[in-house]
Amino acid sequence: MSDKATEVLLGVVLPVLLVGVILLADAIEGPKTAYVGVLAVVPMLAAVFARPLLTFIVGAIAWTAAFTFGHFASDGNVTAQTVRLIIIGLSTLAAVGAATLRMRREAKLGAALEEAGHAETLRIQAESDSLTGLLNRRGLLRLLESGGTATTRTLTLMDCDKLKIINDEYGHLAGDEFLRALAGRVRSNLASQDHIGRWGGDEFLVVQALSVDQAVGTILRLRESINAPAIQLPSGPMPASVSIGVAEWVPGQAFDDALAAADRALYRAKSAGGNRVEVSDETVGKGLAERS
């Protein structure tokens, strides 16, 4: 049911039916107007659900019904009937004021929610990489800052081995498509609690809340998934490979220091010909089962 239909049903139809029920009960009891005063609550019921204009209309219906019923079924107490009509009129005015106040508050709340939603959309856009759909450097850093530093984590820095060749030979559009496909492969091989972002250019950073020994399986599986099969581009299939540098980020250690260690390990992997995994020498006692 739409909001408008709900407003009419609860804010108009229900109060008007209530008017009929009250007057019917009064008529069954006898030629009195003892229950007519209860009609003063009807406009307030309308104010809960209806707009000010509809609330006023319901109040006018209640007042007119009370006046008409009193004319034909009066108990002879004109003063009491007049007081009832005054109370119903005042109740209507109060209900219209209440409905107006409610509408203003709802409008302010709606505007605040819309503004908050717009701000959140802008934040997501500012922290997302438009090409790959991953977090960008800014977004990943904010996520890491909000996650605290109480646990050991593994930083895996990856660099695409062949992007420059693809850009030079097939153009940057092909290079962009290659990066999108590569990002998709990386993301599909990570757990939901792992974080990944495009760190810049053709570099990706993966952060796992695991020690290096615990992250070994994922890192090796990640490299194998990237290697095969070849990525399909408009120009044809293109083999993919990455050089990977790994370092452990321990509690109390600055993120920049851990990242620098991963970057040095990445440099060794690329210097050795690429398509391999290297663990930082500063990650004491840690290693991968294989590095080729």
C-alpha angles and dihedrals in degrees: 000000000000123000091248093052090048090051093052094044098047100026100043116009096045095048092046090050088050089055089054093048093050094049092044090053090049092049093049091052091054144271096322138109098216094124096044092088089065087070087079089080093056097078089050090055089052091050090061093063111012137071119255095263094051090045090054091049091052090048091050090051091050092048093047091047091050092048094048094045091048090052094055101029103031120154089213096258101121094173092054091048091051091050090050091052091049091050092049090049093049090046089054093052091048091048092051089051091049092049090050092051091047092051091050092050091048090050091051091047091048091050091048092050091047091050091048091049091049091049091050091050091051091048092051091048091048092050099043131084107236094208102051102019090234126122114279124224092275094050094046092050091051090050092050092047091053092049096065127225103258097110135060113253137184122231115206114189115192130191124191110240099206109031095107091052091050092048092048096046104032105019136253094285089063089046091053091050090049091052092049091053091046091051090050091054092049093048094048092056096053130086119247092253093054118096125221132180140168100252094192140307107348095342125109127190123208120192120194127182089230138095116255091256090054093046095051096096095050094046094051092044089049093055092047092049091052092049098056140077106020117253112253113233129174087255091053139274115332122196113231131209137161137202112228131202119190131194136165119241107207128192112279094022120119113248092229090057093051091045091050089053091052090048092053090050089049090052090055091050092052093044089054091058102278130254092090144098124242126185120212114260086224090065092088118213093002129115146147123254088236136008104191 
